[in-house]
Structures are given as structure tokens and as C-alpha cells.
Amino acid sequence: MAGFKQPDFIERQAAAAKAKKAALDKLRAKTADPALAERLAAREAHAAERATLKAARERERAESEAREIERAAQAEREAKLAAERAKAEAEEREQALLAQQKAERDARYAARKSRGKRR
């Protein structure tokens, strides 16, 4: 049996060049394949479709956020109006109560005055 022969520099260089040439030929054959072009076109079309859908989702999300902000502002305005109405009603009730108390006080005072004049 013969022993293992170490390849010299020239043989190694030739083997590397041959491997590079084979890899390059394989790549050229792959890029010339019409099925690859179809797959790449389909991939680009799918990417464009995804980008369009993403933009639509973002637009919808922005519109939804704007509607939610408007709803919150409307609710805040309604709450403020309700609070003002409640405050006005409370002031009105207070004024009515004060007027009623004054009328009762005046009636008691008039009754006391009229009792004093009879004697």
C-alpha cells in the first residue's frame, strides 16, 4: 500500500480554482433558471402586498386612535356640561331653600308682631 501523498502548493491551488469555478457555474445555472425568476417576482409581489396591508393597518390604527381621542374629548365636554348643570341646579335649589326659609322667618316675625298688637 502506498502512503498518503501530501498535495503540493500547485495542486492545492488548482483544486481551489476548480472548486471556485464549480461554485460559480452552479450559481450561474441557478440564476439563469426561469423558475427562480418567477419565485423572486412572486416574493417581491408578496412583499409589496404585505407592505400595502401594513400601511392600511397603520392608517386604520391611526384613524381609530383619532376617533378614540375625539370620543374622549366629547365625553369630557359632556361631563363638564353635566357638572355645570348640576352646579346650577344645586345653586337654584339653595336659592329656593333660602327664599323659603326667609318666607317662613318673615311669616313667624309677622305672626309675632300681630300677636303683640292685639294685647
C-alpha positions in Angstrom: 0.0 0.0 0.0 1.2 3.4 -0.9 1.3 6.1 1.8 -0.7 9.2 1.9 0.7 11.8 -0.6 0.7 15.4 0.6 -0.6 17.6 -2.2 1.9 20.4 -3.1 1.0 24.0 -3.4 0.2 23.9 -7.1 -2.2 21.0 -6.7 -3.9 22.8 -3.8 -4.2 26.0 -5.8 -5.6 24.1 -8.8 -8.2 22.3 -6.6 -9.3 25.6 -5.1 -9.6 27.2 -8.5 -11.6 24.2 -9.7 -13.9 24.4 -6.7 -14.4 28.1 -7.2 -15.2 27.5 -10.9 -17.7 24.8 -10.0 -19.4 27.0 -7.4 -19.6 29.9 -9.9 -21.0 27.6 -12.6 -23.6 26.3 -10.2 -24.6 29.9 -9.2 -24.8 31.0 -12.9 -27.0 28.0 -13.6 -29.2 28.8 -10.6 -29.6 32.5 -11.6 -30.4 31.6 -15.2 -33.2 29.3 -14.1 -36.6 30.9 -15.1 -38.3 29.3 -12.1 -36.0 31.3 -9.8 -37.0 34.5 -11.6 -40.7 33.6 -11.1 -40.1 32.8 -7.4 -38.3 36.1 -6.9 -41.0 38.0 -8.7 -43.6 36.2 -6.6 -41.6 37.1 -3.4 -41.4 40.7 -4.4 -45.1 40.8 -5.2 -45.9 39.2 -1.8 -43.6 41.7 -0.1 -45.4 44.6 -1.8 -48.8 43.2 -0.8 -47.6 42.9 2.8 -46.3 46.4 2.8 -49.7 47.7 1.4 -51.6 45.7 4.1 -49.3 47.0 6.8 -49.8 50.6 5.6 -53.6 50.0 5.6 -53.4 48.6 9.1 -51.4 51.6 10.3 -53.8 54.0 8.7 -56.7 52.2 10.3 -55.0 52.2 13.7 -54.3 56.0 13.4 -57.9 56.6 12.4 -59.1 54.5 15.3 -56.9 56.4 17.7 -58.1 59.7 16.4 -61.8 58.5 16.8 -61.0 57.4 20.4 -59.4 60.7 21.2 -62.4 62.5 19.8 -64.8 60.3 21.8 -62.8 61.0 25.0 -62.9 64.8 24.3 -66.6 64.6 23.7 -67.1 62.6 26.9 -65.1 65.2 28.8 -67.1 68.0 27.3 -70.4 66.2 28.2 -69.1 65.6 31.8 -68.2 69.3 32.1 -71.6 70.3 30.9 -73.3 67.9 33.3 -71.2 69.2 36.2 -72.1 72.8 35.3 -75.8 71.8 35.1 -75.6 70.0 38.4 -73.9 73.0 40.0 -76.5 75.4 38.6 -79.3 73.1 39.8 -77.7 72.9 43.3 -77.4 76.7 43.4 -81.0 77.1 42.3 -82.2 74.6 45.0 -80.1 76.6 47.5 -81.7 79.9 46.4 -85.1 78.3 46.6 -84.4 76.9 50.1 -83.1 80.3 51.3 -86.2 82.0 49.8 -88.4 79.5 51.6 -86.6 79.9 54.9 -86.8 83.7 54.6 -90.5 83.5 53.8 -91.0 81.2 56.9 -88.9 83.6 59.0 -90.9 86.6 57.8 -94.2 84.8 58.5 -93.0 84.0 62.0 -91.9 87.6 62.5 -95.2 88.9 61.2 -97.1 86.5 63.4 -95.2 87.7 66.4 -95.8 91.3 65.5 -99.5 90.7 65.0 -99.8 88.9 68.4 -98.1 91.8 70.1 -100.6 94.3 68.7 -103.7 92.5 70.0 -103.0 93.0 73.6 
